[in-house]
Amino acid sequence: MELPTEVIEAVQRWHNSAMHFYRGKGLSAADAEDCAAEMRLRLLRVLQRGGVLSEAYYRCVLWGVLADFLILRQQCATVPMEETMGYAVEPPSVQALALREALERLSPADRELLWRCDGEGCSVKDLVQEWGVREDCLRQRLRRARHRLRQLLGVE
């Protein structure tokens, strides 16, 4: 799918902004480049699936990539969303904080699967080829990810 020039330029501006952001968070130039490239890849995947990007979604992906990077480095640091690049936001509710904490404790694969199915509305059949697994296997992974999230939230 051919993307319009203005969309490609916007993604490139976000990539450059992400590089600066990640450097400001103390990452080396190479790590900042890796994180910015991962953020750009995630945004392009959304566009390829026909999704629409927004500044808010960009910020969520920006912070998500940083969180994944820190978890992989076993430097599990929590960065408050309220400090997101100086944007004014309302204080999150107790439920939102609990959900954020529970999502951060899930594996990156579980978060991605839950986001794709429950956040973006993708069907399991849509994700089978992308994930390279059988449909029944992916349904089981989704069921287990939802179960782990409910456990972390104390719903069960």
C-alpha positions as CSV (number, residue, x, y, z in Angstrom):
1,M,0.0,0.0,0.0
2,E,1.5,3.3,-1.1
3,L,1.4,6.0,1.6
4,P,0.9,9.6,0.9
5,T,4.0,11.9,1.0
6,E,2.6,14.0,3.9
7,V,2.0,10.8,6.0
8,I,5.6,9.7,5.3
9,E,6.9,13.1,6.2
10,A,4.9,13.1,9.4
11,V,6.3,9.7,10.4
12,Q,9.8,11.0,9.7
13,R,9.2,14.1,11.9
14,W,8.0,11.8,14.7
15,H,11.1,9.6,14.2
16,N,13.4,12.7,14.6
17,S,11.4,13.9,17.6
18,A,11.6,10.4,19.1
19,M,15.4,10.4,18.7
20,H,15.7,13.6,20.6
21,F,13.2,12.3,23.2
22,Y,15.1,9.1,23.8
23,R,18.5,10.8,24.0
24,G,16.9,13.2,26.6
25,K,15.9,10.1,28.6
26,G,19.6,9.1,28.8
27,L,19.8,6.5,26.0
28,S,22.9,6.2,24.0
29,A,22.8,7.3,20.3
30,A,22.6,3.8,19.1
31,D,19.9,2.8,21.6
32,A,17.9,5.9,20.8
33,E,18.2,5.1,17.1
34,D,17.0,1.6,17.7
35,C,14.0,2.7,19.8
36,A,13.1,5.4,17.3
37,A,13.2,2.9,14.5
38,E,11.0,0.5,16.5
39,M,8.5,3.3,17.1
40,R,8.5,4.2,13.4
41,L,8.0,0.5,12.5
42,R,5.0,0.3,14.8
43,L,3.5,3.4,13.3
44,L,4.0,2.2,9.8
45,R,2.3,-1.2,10.7
46,V,-0.8,0.7,11.9
47,L,-0.8,2.6,8.6
48,Q,-0.4,-0.5,6.5
49,R,-3.4,-2.0,8.3
50,G,-5.4,1.0,7.3
51,G,-5.3,2.7,10.7
52,V,-5.0,6.4,11.3
53,L,-2.3,8.1,13.4
54,S,-2.7,10.8,15.9
55,E,-0.4,12.7,18.2
56,A,-1.9,10.9,21.2
57,Y,-1.2,7.5,19.7
58,Y,2.3,8.5,18.7
59,R,3.0,9.5,22.4
60,C,1.6,6.2,23.6
61,V,3.9,4.3,21.2
62,L,6.8,6.5,22.1
63,W,6.5,5.7,25.8
64,G,5.6,2.0,25.1
65,V,8.8,1.5,23.1
66,L,10.8,3.1,25.9
67,A,9.2,0.9,28.5
68,D,9.8,-2.2,26.4
69,F,13.4,-1.2,26.0
70,L,13.9,-0.6,29.7
71,I,12.2,-3.9,30.6
72,L,14.5,-5.7,28.2
73,R,17.5,-4.1,29.8
74,Q,16.0,-5.1,33.2
75,Q,16.0,-1.5,34.3
76,C,12.2,-1.5,35.0
77,A,11.7,2.3,35.5
78,T,8.3,3.8,35.5
79,V,8.0,7.0,33.6
80,P,4.8,9.0,34.5
81,M,2.6,9.6,31.5
82,E,1.8,13.0,33.0
83,E,5.3,14.1,32.0
84,T,4.9,13.2,28.3
85,M,6.8,15.9,26.5
86,G,5.2,18.7,28.5
87,Y,1.6,18.1,27.3
88,A,-0.9,19.1,29.9
89,V,-3.1,16.1,30.9
90,E,-5.6,15.5,33.6
91,P,-4.5,13.3,36.5
92,P,-5.3,9.7,35.7
93,S,-8.1,7.9,37.6
94,V,-7.3,5.1,40.1
95,Q,-8.7,2.6,37.5
96,A,-6.5,4.0,34.8
97,L,-3.4,3.8,37.0
98,A,-4.2,0.2,38.0
99,L,-4.7,-0.7,34.3
100,R,-1.5,0.9,33.3
101,E,0.4,-0.9,36.0
102,A,-1.1,-4.2,35.1
103,L,-0.3,-3.7,31.4
104,E,3.3,-2.8,32.2
105,R,3.6,-6.1,34.1
106,L,2.4,-8.1,31.1
107,S,5.0,-9.4,28.5
108,P,5.4,-7.2,25.4
109,A,3.9,-10.0,23.3
110,D,0.8,-10.1,25.5
111,R,0.4,-6.3,25.4
112,E,0.8,-6.3,21.7
113,L,-1.8,-9.1,21.2
114,L,-4.3,-7.4,23.6
115,W,-3.8,-4.1,21.9
116,R,-4.3,-5.5,18.4
117,C,-7.4,-7.4,19.3
118,D,-9.1,-5.3,22.0
119,G,-7.6,-1.9,21.2
120,E,-7.6,-1.8,17.4
121,G,-10.4,-4.4,16.9
122,C,-8.4,-6.8,14.8
123,S,-9.8,-10.3,14.6
124,V,-7.8,-13.4,15.4
125,K,-8.2,-14.5,11.8
126,D,-6.5,-11.2,10.7
127,L,-3.5,-11.8,12.9
128,V,-2.9,-15.5,12.2
129,Q,-0.6,-14.9,9.2
130,E,1.1,-11.9,10.7
131,W,2.0,-13.8,13.9
132,G,2.8,-17.1,12.0
133,V,0.8,-19.4,14.3
134,R,-2.4,-21.5,14.0
135,E,-5.7,-19.8,14.7
136,D,-6.5,-22.0,17.7
137,C,-3.0,-21.3,19.1
138,L,-3.5,-17.6,18.8
139,R,-7.0,-17.8,20.4
140,Q,-5.4,-19.6,23.3
141,R,-2.6,-17.0,23.7
142,L,-5.2,-14.3,23.7
143,R,-7.4,-16.1,26.3
144,R,-4.3,-16.5,28.5
145,A,-3.2,-12.9,28.1
146,R,-6.7,-11.7,29.1
147,H,-6.7,-14.1,32.0
148,R,-3.3,-12.7,33.2
149,L,-4.5,-9.1,32.8
150,R,-7.6,-9.9,34.9
151,Q,-5.4,-11.6,37.6
152,L,-3.1,-8.5,37.7
153,L,-6.2,-6.3,38.1
154,G,-7.6,-8.5,40.8
155,V,-10.8,-9.0,38.9
156,E,-10.8,-12.8,39.3
